[in-house]
Amino acid sequence: MTWVKAIVLSTVITAALIIVLGFLPSILRYEWEANSAAIGEMIHTVTGYELQDTYTLVRIHDAISMGIQTFIFAIPVVATYIIGEKRRRRMGLRGSGAVKGYLPGK
């Protein structure tokens, strides 16, 4: 991969992440606000706990939203690691190329 391709690809990935991570929480918030009563009913059915305050329901929404955002943010990180490992194996390199101390005379 050339430097130009790498810069263009990283710019596209960064823009996509900013758009997705910027708009996704508000989209989820609007969707959950519209279905808040149904979600509260489902929680009551599953757990037997009746939500009488909206504070708990908002915290549940925030936890789910942050989980989704973290998953989306982790996708490029994991993909970069996998691509790097495949490249390392394809090139026949062993582990990290760290120098193991000072080697005099070399």
ABEGO torsion letter per residue (X at the ends): XBAAAAAAAAAAAAAAAAAAAAAAAAAAAAAAAAAAAAAAAAAAAAAGBBBABAAAAAAAAAAAAAAAAAAAAAAAAAAAAAAAAAAAAAAGBBBBABBBEBBBGX
